[in-house]
Amino acid sequence: MNTPMTLRRSAHPRPHAPWSWRLLPWLALAALIAWAAHLYRPHTTTGDDTADTAATVSPLVHWKDAGHDWLLVVDPATRELVVYDANDGRLLRRLGAANGAGAIDSIVGEGNWLIATSRRDPRPQILGLPDLRPVALAAR
């Protein structure tokens, strides 16, 4: 008994997805990567430039008072804090491991304080401006 087998087709054939639907997983992956890059990139807080209390998150901090006009920059090669005169661009000071500051990866300016962070040390270093000496915070 040789009965031929026939393939049964569904009464409702499944339509093919349009090409735009096939791109959806790739678009979702691209959006995820863009969101992660946005979180990783340093941001600058916008606001009044004359306000001393506005925090600036950036690889560059501009600090100015009555007697100083400084640009503070983190050198990624040596992981040191480099201080430049903002008026003429001359190098004023380098602060790093040799000065007891340790490795510095990023800085944040907050009033007369400079907060330096490192990937290796979870505790931030708080430096007082203009002397760039560590500030001890009072325990609560």
HELIX and SHEET records of a PDB file:
HELIX    1   1 TRP A   19  ARG A   22  1                                   4    
HELIX    2   2 LEU A   24  TYR A   40  1                                  17    
HELIX    3   3 ALA A   97  ASN A   99  5                                   3    
SHEET    1   A 5 THR A  56  SER A  58  0                                        
SHEET    2   A 5 SER A 106  GLU A 110 -1                                        
SHEET    3   A 5 TRP A 113  THR A 117 -1                                        
SHEET    4   A 5 GLN A 125  GLY A 128 -1                                        
SHEET    5   A 5 ARG A 133  PRO A 134 -1                                        
SHEET    1   B 4 LEU A  60  LYS A  64  0                                        
SHEET    2   B 4 ASP A  69  ASP A  75 -1                                        
SHEET    3   B 4 GLU A  80  ASP A  85 -1                                        
SHEET    4   B 4 LEU A  91  LEU A  95 -1                                        
END                                                                             
